[in-house]
Every structure is written in structure tokens, then in C-alpha cells.
Amino acid sequence: MSKSERTRLHIIETVAPIFNKNGYAAMSLSKITDATKLTKGAIYGHFKNKEELAVEAFRYSVRLVLKDLNKYIVKDKKPLDMLLNVAGFYKNYYSYSKKFGGCPILNIGVDSEHQENSIANLVRSYNERILEQFSSLIEMGKKENQIKRDVNSELYAKRFFYMIEGAVYMSHVMKDEHYLIDVAETLRGIILNELKA
């Protein structure tokens, strides 16, 4: 990795949790230079504007979360167990997501809601990717006769995702991990009682 690439990565790693915690609009260039200990010229030598930096910071945070989620999912090989692992991952998500300044998908998603820019589009694309992953796990389970064939994969993927993100929101707002602990148990119940063949 070249010095320039290391500096760019340092900037992204440093500002990603700050963007996530404070939001795009509240993130000033002075906060970025204070956090990174770099000059304005150094920041703009690596990013053409604040939006490009915000996009890269968001990508960085979400990729870390998705990498860890995927690692947790594939601890098992059977689709039903992999789906149960989704619930298991989110059971501890409250403390896990604190290192990112909260859930990047939820925080940046809400922050970008009234902006028609590349960040808002990127949030939507990651949401679609997560929904597809959940839906694919259910479809795999159906093919292997672990999940009932008449289960609507897309509908359950959406239910899981909005339940998870709602619990993420409540846990962080109320500073209480039990919303996520409860949603993990609720998801397990749905998987075992409604989906399992």
C-alpha cells in the first residue's frame, strides 16, 4: 500500500464513525481536519468533496458490518441454521455497532432520506442487497426442504429486515440492548415456527 493509499484509508477509517454518529450535514471540514490531524489540502488531495468522502466512509462502515454478518452466517452450512445465525448476529448488535457510532445503514439512511444524492442511492442499494441475501437464504432452505415451499421469501426477508432495523433504532435511542435481544428471539421463533418445514 502506497503512502497516498494509507493516508486515504486513515481519513476514511477516522471519519467513518464520526459521519455515522453526527450525520452528513453536521460534519464540517474543520471536524474532519481535527479528527484526522490533516490539513484541508490533504483531505481534498484525496477526495474531491465532502460527499465523496461521506460515500467512502459509509461504504467502509457497511462493508465491515456485512463482512462480519456474513462470517457469522456461514458458521453453519445448512440454510435454516444460517438463517438462525442472522438472528444470533443481531442479538449482540447493540454493543457491536457502537464502534461504528451506531448502525451505519440506519443512521446514514435516515440522514440521507431528504437528500437526492449518491449517498441516498447507495443506502438503498445496500438495503436491497441485504434483502436479497435474506431472501436467498430462505430460497436455499426451500430447495433443501428445510423451509416450507409456500413461504414468501421476499415478504419474510422484508419482515426480518424492518424488525431488525426497528430494534436497532429502539436499542440505540433507549440505550437498551434488550430490544435487539428480543428481536433476535422473535426472529428465531418465526424461523422455527413459521418457516421451518
C-alpha positions in Angstrom: 0.0 0.0 0.0 1.4 3.4 -1.0 1.7 6.3 1.3 -1.2 8.0 -0.5 -3.4 4.9 -0.2 -2.5 4.7 3.6 -3.4 8.3 4.1 -6.7 7.9 2.2 -7.6 4.8 4.3 -6.6 6.7 7.5 -9.0 9.5 6.6 -11.8 7.1 5.8 -11.3 5.0 9.0 -11.1 8.1 11.1 -14.1 9.9 9.8 -16.4 6.9 9.2 -17.7 6.6 12.8 -17.9 10.4 13.1 -20.0 10.7 9.9 -22.2 7.9 11.1 -22.7 9.4 14.5 -23.2 13.1 13.6 -24.6 12.8 10.1 -23.6 14.2 6.8 -24.9 17.8 7.2 -23.3 18.2 10.7 -19.9 17.1 9.5 -17.8 20.1 8.8 -14.4 20.3 7.2 -12.9 21.5 10.5 -14.2 18.4 12.3 -12.6 16.3 9.6 -9.3 18.0 9.8 -9.4 18.0 13.6 -10.1 14.2 13.7 -7.6 13.2 11.0 -4.9 15.8 12.1 -4.5 16.6 8.4 -4.9 19.9 6.5 -7.8 20.9 4.3 -5.4 20.5 1.3 -4.5 16.9 2.3 -8.2 16.0 2.6 -9.1 17.5 -0.7 -6.0 15.9 -2.2 -7.6 12.5 -1.6 -11.3 13.4 -2.0 -12.9 15.8 -4.5 -15.5 17.0 -1.9 -17.3 16.1 1.3 -19.9 14.0 -0.4 -17.2 11.7 -1.9 -15.6 11.3 1.5 -19.0 10.6 3.1 -19.8 7.9 0.4 -16.4 6.2 1.0 -16.8 6.4 4.8 -20.3 4.9 4.5 -19.1 2.1 2.2 -16.3 1.4 4.6 -18.6 1.0 7.6 -21.2 -1.0 5.9 -18.7 -3.4 4.3 -17.2 -4.1 7.8 -20.7 -4.8 9.1 -21.7 -7.0 6.2 -18.3 -8.9 6.3 -18.9 -9.7 10.0 -22.5 -10.6 9.4 -21.5 -13.0 6.5 -18.8 -14.5 8.6 -21.3 -15.2 11.4 -23.9 -16.6 8.9 -21.6 -19.1 7.3 -20.5 -20.6 10.6 -23.1 -23.2 9.6 -23.7 -24.7 6.2 -27.4 -25.6 6.3 -29.7 -22.8 5.1 -32.0 -23.0 8.2 -29.0 -22.7 10.6 -27.6 -19.9 8.5 -30.9 -18.0 8.8 -30.9 -18.6 12.6 -27.4 -17.2 12.6 -28.8 -13.9 11.2 -30.9 -13.7 14.4 -27.8 -14.6 16.5 -25.7 -11.9 15.0 -28.2 -9.2 15.8 -28.6 -10.3 19.3 -25.3 -8.7 20.2 -25.6 -5.9 17.6 -26.1 -3.1 20.1 -22.6 -3.3 21.6 -21.1 -4.4 18.3 -22.4 -1.3 16.4 -21.1 1.2 19.0 -17.7 1.1 17.4 -19.3 2.5 14.2 -21.1 5.2 16.1 -24.3 3.1 15.7 -25.8 1.2 12.8 -24.4 2.8 9.6 -27.3 1.6 7.5 -29.9 3.1 9.8 -28.0 6.3 10.7 -26.9 7.3 7.2 -30.2 6.0 5.8 -32.2 8.4 8.0 -29.7 11.2 7.4 -29.8 10.9 3.7 -33.6 10.5 3.4 -34.2 14.1 2.3 -31.2 14.2 0.0 -31.2 13.1 -3.6 -27.6 12.3 -3.9 -25.2 9.4 -4.3 -25.3 8.6 -0.5 -29.1 8.1 -0.5 -28.8 5.9 -3.6 -26.0 3.9 -2.0 -28.0 3.3 1.2 -30.9 2.0 -0.9 -28.6 -0.3 -2.9 -27.2 -1.8 0.3 -30.7 -2.3 1.7 -31.6 -4.1 -1.5 -28.5 -6.3 -1.2 -29.3 -7.3 2.4 -32.9 -8.1 1.5 -31.7 -10.2 -1.4 -29.3 -12.1 0.9 -32.1 -12.8 3.4 -34.5 -13.9 0.6 -31.8 -16.1 -0.9 -31.2 -17.9 2.4 -34.9 -18.6 2.6 -35.0 -19.8 -1.0 -32.0 -22.1 -0.4 -33.9 -23.5 2.6 -36.9 -24.2 0.4 -34.7 -26.1 -2.1 -33.2 -28.2 0.6 -36.7 -28.9 2.1 -35.7 -27.2 5.4 -38.2 -24.3 4.8 -41.9 -24.7 3.7 -42.2 -24.3 0.0 -45.2 -21.9 0.2 -43.2 -19.4 2.3 -43.0 -16.0 0.5 -39.2 -15.4 0.7 -39.3 -11.7 -0.2 -42.0 -11.0 2.3 -40.2 -12.7 5.2 -36.9 -11.0 4.1 -38.6 -7.6 4.4 -40.2 -8.5 7.7 -36.8 -9.6 9.2 -35.1 -6.5 8.0 -37.6 -4.0 9.2 -37.9 -5.8 12.6 -34.1 -5.7 12.9 -33.7 -2.1 12.0 -36.6 -1.1 14.2 -34.9 -2.9 17.1 -31.6 -1.3 16.3 -33.3 2.1 16.4 -35.0 1.4 19.7 -31.9 0.0 21.3 -29.8 3.0 20.4 -32.5 5.6 21.2 -33.4 4.0 24.5 -29.8 2.8 25.3 -31.1 -0.6 26.0 -29.8 -3.7 24.2 -32.9 -5.7 25.1 -34.8 -4.6 22.1 -32.3 -6.4 19.9 -32.1 -9.4 22.2 -35.9 -9.6 22.0 -36.0 -9.3 18.2 -33.4 -12.0 17.9 -35.5 -14.3 19.9 -38.6 -13.3 17.9 -36.9 -14.0 14.6 -35.8 -17.4 15.9 -39.4 -18.1 16.8 -40.6 -17.1 13.4 -37.9 -19.2 11.6 -38.6 -22.3 13.7 -42.4 -22.0 13.9 -43.5 -20.4 10.6 -40.7 -21.1 8.1 -39.2 -24.5 9.2 -40.6 -27.4 7.1 
